[in-house]
């Protein structure tokens, strides 16, 4: 599969209405909260991506199964200097769920090099 076909921009995820839990203490005991910008997964309709800090130069993202998300809280939107706005949310995911955390990095040789002055 050509790389151009595989890599596509993820579309904005419209936050669906989740019913608030009756007891937030129980939610905290059984779930973990992740904060970021939720996006549709580019090729799997059963997953969602949460970008932690969309305008940061060192951001990363989480990938969760939609069925593992029990509650979503809408947070204030984030706007950059160009006026682009990103939806932010707190996503409550069931403990012991399988998820992915992706941290992009630059490949470098990290061996110690002698410096000559």
Biotite code that builds the C-alpha atoms (Angstrom):
import biotite.structure as struc

atoms = struc.array([
    struc.Atom([0.000, 0.000, 0.000], chain_id="A", res_id=1, res_name="UNK", atom_name="CA", element="C"),
    struc.Atom([1.527, 3.362, -0.973], chain_id="A", res_id=2, res_name="UNK", atom_name="CA", element="C"),
    struc.Atom([2.326, 5.629, 1.971], chain_id="A", res_id=3, res_name="UNK", atom_name="CA", element="C"),
    struc.Atom([0.269, 8.474, 0.440], chain_id="A", res_id=4, res_name="UNK", atom_name="CA", element="C"),
    struc.Atom([-2.857, 6.309, 0.591], chain_id="A", res_id=5, res_name="UNK", atom_name="CA", element="C"),
    struc.Atom([-2.229, 5.160, 4.158], chain_id="A", res_id=6, res_name="UNK", atom_name="CA", element="C"),
    struc.Atom([-1.529, 8.573, 5.695], chain_id="A", res_id=7, res_name="UNK", atom_name="CA", element="C"),
    struc.Atom([-4.613, 10.769, 5.704], chain_id="A", res_id=8, res_name="UNK", atom_name="CA", element="C"),
    struc.Atom([-5.574, 13.632, 7.979], chain_id="A", res_id=9, res_name="UNK", atom_name="CA", element="C"),
    struc.Atom([-7.945, 12.482, 10.716], chain_id="A", res_id=10, res_name="UNK", atom_name="CA", element="C"),
    struc.Atom([-11.274, 14.290, 10.754], chain_id="A", res_id=11, res_name="UNK", atom_name="CA", element="C"),
    struc.Atom([-12.617, 16.169, 13.758], chain_id="A", res_id=12, res_name="UNK", atom_name="CA", element="C"),
    struc.Atom([-14.677, 13.975, 16.046], chain_id="A", res_id=13, res_name="UNK", atom_name="CA", element="C"),
    struc.Atom([-18.011, 15.394, 17.073], chain_id="A", res_id=14, res_name="UNK", atom_name="CA", element="C"),
    struc.Atom([-18.428, 14.570, 20.726], chain_id="A", res_id=15, res_name="UNK", atom_name="CA", element="C"),
    struc.Atom([-21.456, 12.401, 21.272], chain_id="A", res_id=16, res_name="UNK", atom_name="CA", element="C"),
    struc.Atom([-23.684, 12.987, 24.259], chain_id="A", res_id=17, res_name="UNK", atom_name="CA", element="C"),
    struc.Atom([-22.648, 10.753, 27.124], chain_id="A", res_id=18, res_name="UNK", atom_name="CA", element="C"),
    struc.Atom([-24.885, 10.482, 30.155], chain_id="A", res_id=19, res_name="UNK", atom_name="CA", element="C"),
    struc.Atom([-23.063, 11.831, 33.231], chain_id="A", res_id=20, res_name="UNK", atom_name="CA", element="C"),
    struc.Atom([-22.332, 9.163, 35.821], chain_id="A", res_id=21, res_name="UNK", atom_name="CA", element="C"),
    struc.Atom([-24.463, 9.131, 38.940], chain_id="A", res_id=22, res_name="UNK", atom_name="CA", element="C"),
    struc.Atom([-21.414, 8.996, 41.178], chain_id="A", res_id=23, res_name="UNK", atom_name="CA", element="C"),
    struc.Atom([-18.120, 10.590, 40.100], chain_id="A", res_id=24, res_name="UNK", atom_name="CA", element="C"),
    struc.Atom([-16.265, 8.839, 42.946], chain_id="A", res_id=25, res_name="UNK", atom_name="CA", element="C"),
    struc.Atom([-17.155, 5.478, 41.417], chain_id="A", res_id=26, res_name="UNK", atom_name="CA", element="C"),
    struc.Atom([-16.040, 6.764, 38.018], chain_id="A", res_id=27, res_name="UNK", atom_name="CA", element="C"),
    struc.Atom([-12.642, 7.770, 39.462], chain_id="A", res_id=28, res_name="UNK", atom_name="CA", element="C"),
    struc.Atom([-12.265, 4.313, 41.026], chain_id="A", res_id=29, res_name="UNK", atom_name="CA", element="C"),
    struc.Atom([-12.995, 2.420, 37.800], chain_id="A", res_id=30, res_name="UNK", atom_name="CA", element="C"),
    struc.Atom([-11.717, 4.783, 35.078], chain_id="A", res_id=31, res_name="UNK", atom_name="CA", element="C"),
    struc.Atom([-8.745, 6.970, 34.144], chain_id="A", res_id=32, res_name="UNK", atom_name="CA", element="C"),
    struc.Atom([-9.192, 10.433, 32.617], chain_id="A", res_id=33, res_name="UNK", atom_name="CA", element="C"),
    struc.Atom([-7.206, 11.556, 29.558], chain_id="A", res_id=34, res_name="UNK", atom_name="CA", element="C"),
    struc.Atom([-7.365, 15.129, 28.269], chain_id="A", res_id=35, res_name="UNK", atom_name="CA", element="C"),
    struc.Atom([-6.855, 16.207, 24.677], chain_id="A", res_id=36, res_name="UNK", atom_name="CA", element="C"),
    struc.Atom([-8.430, 16.786, 21.304], chain_id="A", res_id=37, res_name="UNK", atom_name="CA", element="C"),
    struc.Atom([-10.532, 13.783, 20.194], chain_id="A", res_id=38, res_name="UNK", atom_name="CA", element="C"),
    struc.Atom([-10.337, 12.786, 16.520], chain_id="A", res_id=39, res_name="UNK", atom_name="CA", element="C"),
    struc.Atom([-11.828, 10.021, 14.416], chain_id="A", res_id=40, res_name="UNK", atom_name="CA", element="C"),
    struc.Atom([-9.382, 7.207, 13.802], chain_id="A", res_id=41, res_name="UNK", atom_name="CA", element="C"),
    struc.Atom([-8.223, 7.405, 10.155], chain_id="A", res_id=42, res_name="UNK", atom_name="CA", element="C"),
    struc.Atom([-9.113, 3.803, 9.273], chain_id="A", res_id=43, res_name="UNK", atom_name="CA", element="C"),
    struc.Atom([-10.786, 2.056, 12.252], chain_id="A", res_id=44, res_name="UNK", atom_name="CA", element="C"),
    struc.Atom([-14.342, 3.148, 13.106], chain_id="A", res_id=45, res_name="UNK", atom_name="CA", element="C"),
    struc.Atom([-14.111, 1.341, 16.478], chain_id="A", res_id=46, res_name="UNK", atom_name="CA", element="C"),
    struc.Atom([-11.266, 3.544, 17.763], chain_id="A", res_id=47, res_name="UNK", atom_name="CA", element="C"),
    struc.Atom([-10.705, 7.181, 18.674], chain_id="A", res_id=48, res_name="UNK", atom_name="CA", element="C"),
    struc.Atom([-7.493, 9.219, 18.844], chain_id="A", res_id=49, res_name="UNK", atom_name="CA", element="C"),
    struc.Atom([-6.892, 11.783, 21.596], chain_id="A", res_id=50, res_name="UNK", atom_name="CA", element="C"),
    struc.Atom([-4.115, 14.302, 20.788], chain_id="A", res_id=51, res_name="UNK", atom_name="CA", element="C"),
    struc.Atom([-2.806, 15.611, 24.105], chain_id="A", res_id=52, res_name="UNK", atom_name="CA", element="C"),
    struc.Atom([-1.625, 19.088, 23.098], chain_id="A", res_id=53, res_name="UNK", atom_name="CA", element="C"),
    struc.Atom([-2.391, 19.712, 19.417], chain_id="A", res_id=54, res_name="UNK", atom_name="CA", element="C"),
    struc.Atom([-0.364, 22.929, 19.083], chain_id="A", res_id=55, res_name="UNK", atom_name="CA", element="C"),
    struc.Atom([2.734, 21.772, 20.967], chain_id="A", res_id=56, res_name="UNK", atom_name="CA", element="C"),
    struc.Atom([5.948, 20.920, 19.142], chain_id="A", res_id=57, res_name="UNK", atom_name="CA", element="C"),
    struc.Atom([6.347, 17.779, 21.280], chain_id="A", res_id=58, res_name="UNK", atom_name="CA", element="C"),
    struc.Atom([2.833, 16.355, 21.308], chain_id="A", res_id=59, res_name="UNK", atom_name="CA", element="C"),
    struc.Atom([1.765, 12.724, 21.375], chain_id="A", res_id=60, res_name="UNK", atom_name="CA", element="C"),
    struc.Atom([-1.542, 10.914, 21.096], chain_id="A", res_id=61, res_name="UNK", atom_name="CA", element="C"),
    struc.Atom([-3.532, 8.087, 22.639], chain_id="A", res_id=62, res_name="UNK", atom_name="CA", element="C"),
    struc.Atom([-5.596, 5.547, 20.741], chain_id="A", res_id=63, res_name="UNK", atom_name="CA", element="C"),
    struc.Atom([-8.603, 3.990, 22.522], chain_id="A", res_id=64, res_name="UNK", atom_name="CA", element="C"),
    struc.Atom([-11.410, 1.625, 21.610], chain_id="A", res_id=65, res_name="UNK", atom_name="CA", element="C"),
    struc.Atom([-14.702, 3.536, 21.669], chain_id="A", res_id=66, res_name="UNK", atom_name="CA", element="C"),
    struc.Atom([-16.322, 0.777, 23.743], chain_id="A", res_id=67, res_name="UNK", atom_name="CA", element="C"),
    struc.Atom([-13.770, 1.416, 26.537], chain_id="A", res_id=68, res_name="UNK", atom_name="CA", element="C"),
    struc.Atom([-14.847, 5.073, 26.885], chain_id="A", res_id=69, res_name="UNK", atom_name="CA", element="C"),
    struc.Atom([-17.633, 5.551, 29.433], chain_id="A", res_id=70, res_name="UNK", atom_name="CA", element="C"),
    struc.Atom([-17.856, 9.324, 29.717], chain_id="A", res_id=71, res_name="UNK", atom_name="CA", element="C"),
    struc.Atom([-16.598, 12.416, 27.866], chain_id="A", res_id=72, res_name="UNK", atom_name="CA", element="C"),
    struc.Atom([-16.504, 15.902, 29.359], chain_id="A", res_id=73, res_name="UNK", atom_name="CA", element="C"),
    struc.Atom([-16.293, 18.842, 26.979], chain_id="A", res_id=74, res_name="UNK", atom_name="CA", element="C"),
    struc.Atom([-13.567, 21.315, 27.951], chain_id="A", res_id=75, res_name="UNK", atom_name="CA", element="C"),
    struc.Atom([-12.864, 24.854, 26.708], chain_id="A", res_id=76, res_name="UNK", atom_name="CA", element="C"),
    struc.Atom([-11.573, 24.948, 23.130], chain_id="A", res_id=77, res_name="UNK", atom_name="CA", element="C"),
    struc.Atom([-7.945, 25.827, 22.410], chain_id="A", res_id=78, res_name="UNK", atom_name="CA", element="C"),
    struc.Atom([-7.088, 28.482, 19.798], chain_id="A", res_id=79, res_name="UNK", atom_name="CA", element="C"),
    struc.Atom([-3.684, 29.114, 18.233], chain_id="A", res_id=80, res_name="UNK", atom_name="CA", element="C"),
    struc.Atom([-2.220, 32.460, 17.091], chain_id="A", res_id=81, res_name="UNK", atom_name="CA", element="C"),
    struc.Atom([-3.665, 31.991, 13.577], chain_id="A", res_id=82, res_name="UNK", atom_name="CA", element="C"),
    struc.Atom([-7.190, 31.693, 14.996], chain_id="A", res_id=83, res_name="UNK", atom_name="CA", element="C"),
    struc.Atom([-7.610, 27.947, 14.387], chain_id="A", res_id=84, res_name="UNK", atom_name="CA", element="C"),
    struc.Atom([-9.708, 26.342, 17.114], chain_id="A", res_id=85, res_name="UNK", atom_name="CA", element="C"),
    struc.Atom([-9.462, 22.772, 18.396], chain_id="A", res_id=86, res_name="UNK", atom_name="CA", element="C"),
    struc.Atom([-12.098, 21.003, 20.489], chain_id="A", res_id=87, res_name="UNK", atom_name="CA", element="C"),
    struc.Atom([-10.758, 19.682, 23.792], chain_id="A", res_id=88, res_name="UNK", atom_name="CA", element="C"),
    struc.Atom([-12.287, 16.994, 26.014], chain_id="A", res_id=89, res_name="UNK", atom_name="CA", element="C"),
    struc.Atom([-11.636, 14.843, 29.058], chain_id="A", res_id=90, res_name="UNK", atom_name="CA", element="C"),
    struc.Atom([-12.151, 11.200, 28.107], chain_id="A", res_id=91, res_name="UNK", atom_name="CA", element="C"),
    struc.Atom([-12.834, 8.654, 30.873], chain_id="A", res_id=92, res_name="UNK", atom_name="CA", element="C"),
    struc.Atom([-11.472, 5.224, 29.901], chain_id="A", res_id=93, res_name="UNK", atom_name="CA", element="C"),
    struc.Atom([-12.099, 1.971, 31.792], chain_id="A", res_id=94, res_name="UNK", atom_name="CA", element="C"),
    struc.Atom([-9.130, 0.775, 33.828], chain_id="A", res_id=95, res_name="UNK", atom_name="CA", element="C"),
    struc.Atom([-7.243, -2.216, 32.402], chain_id="A", res_id=96, res_name="UNK", atom_name="CA", element="C"),
    struc.Atom([-8.345, -1.357, 28.845], chain_id="A", res_id=97, res_name="UNK", atom_name="CA", element="C"),
    struc.Atom([-5.884, -1.898, 26.047], chain_id="A", res_id=98, res_name="UNK", atom_name="CA", element="C"),
    struc.Atom([-4.696, 1.391, 24.487], chain_id="A", res_id=99, res_name="UNK", atom_name="CA", element="C"),
    struc.Atom([-1.795, 2.816, 22.494], chain_id="A", res_id=100, res_name="UNK", atom_name="CA", element="C"),
    struc.Atom([0.360, 5.847, 23.317], chain_id="A", res_id=101, res_name="UNK", atom_name="CA", element="C"),
    struc.Atom([2.320, 7.170, 20.341], chain_id="A", res_id=102, res_name="UNK", atom_name="CA", element="C"),
    struc.Atom([5.224, 9.591, 20.809], chain_id="A", res_id=103, res_name="UNK", atom_name="CA", element="C"),
    struc.Atom([6.834, 10.806, 17.586], chain_id="A", res_id=104, res_name="UNK", atom_name="CA", element="C"),
    struc.Atom([10.564, 11.448, 17.714], chain_id="A", res_id=105, res_name="UNK", atom_name="CA", element="C"),
    struc.Atom([13.503, 12.311, 15.476], chain_id="A", res_id=106, res_name="UNK", atom_name="CA", element="C"),
    struc.Atom([15.830, 9.406, 14.774], chain_id="A", res_id=107, res_name="UNK", atom_name="CA", element="C"),
    struc.Atom([19.356, 10.354, 15.812], chain_id="A", res_id=108, res_name="UNK", atom_name="CA", element="C"),
    struc.Atom([22.571, 8.614, 16.667], chain_id="A", res_id=109, res_name="UNK", atom_name="CA", element="C"),
    struc.Atom([22.906, 9.197, 20.408], chain_id="A", res_id=110, res_name="UNK", atom_name="CA", element="C"),
    struc.Atom([26.450, 7.874, 20.852], chain_id="A", res_id=111, res_name="UNK", atom_name="CA", element="C"),
    struc.Atom([28.796, 10.150, 22.740], chain_id="A", res_id=112, res_name="UNK", atom_name="CA", element="C"),
    struc.Atom([30.999, 12.083, 20.319], chain_id="A", res_id=113, res_name="UNK", atom_name="CA", element="C"),
    struc.Atom([34.321, 13.592, 21.258], chain_id="A", res_id=114, res_name="UNK", atom_name="CA", element="C"),
    struc.Atom([34.204, 17.322, 20.886], chain_id="A", res_id=115, res_name="UNK", atom_name="CA", element="C"),
    struc.Atom([37.221, 19.029, 19.474], chain_id="A", res_id=116, res_name="UNK", atom_name="CA", element="C"),
    struc.Atom([37.761, 22.677, 20.139], chain_id="A", res_id=117, res_name="UNK", atom_name="CA", element="C"),
])
